[in-house]
């Protein structure tokens, strides 16, 4: 087995006195797709936000593609250059066109030439099927189109890993499918993905493994078929009975 692209060992995190992550251990291989589910407040979002240091863990180690996340700013920058993130809210700059939203980081962070950045952005917008919206502003797009723009923007940094934090939870039901379709295509292209979501249909179609979290702990982790067909923990069974 080759080294995992993400290695999380005994990670703990507190907000004040409240422990939000408790002894988290997780290995993610390159090209693996993992879905993380669980009730609100179970620590799912905090866990993936620790993987690119949007949240700081206080104990344990997180190593991303050979680089340990520590106080070292250089290490943090290196990891962030390789890890794309898509949030619940689209976080697009409202005063910039979709194309300019997508080219901003490649030009400023990767020092890419403007023309090259624009070509790359158009390619990614095509991949999520909104190339025709490139010159519009975020406010002129539907929620689903904005979220697909956010996915394209993350892909413009050519990351090795993509993290999704409940990417469809802010969307109207009819827009969810178009975003999930874009994510399915990305998964089929071999992207390493960790997705926090309640969309169990997506999990069944795409995930290699599903993780169930509760109260800051990984309660259950299994291959997708096994997770749905044969959940071990009573807590997992209860959760699945409520959302399936």
Secondary structure, DSSP 8 states (H G I E B T S, - for coil): ----SEEEEEEEEEETTEEEEEEEEEEE-TT-EEEEEESTTSSHHHHHHHHTTSS--SEEEEEETTEE-SS-HHHHHHHHHHEEEE-SS----TTSBHHHHHHHHHHHTS---HHHHHHHHHHHHHHTT-GGGTTSBGGGS-HHHHHHHHHHHHHTT--SEEEEESTTTTS-HHHHHHHHHHHHHHHHTT-EEEEE-S-HHHHHHH-SEEEEEETTEEEEEEEHHHHHHS--SHHHHHHHHHH-
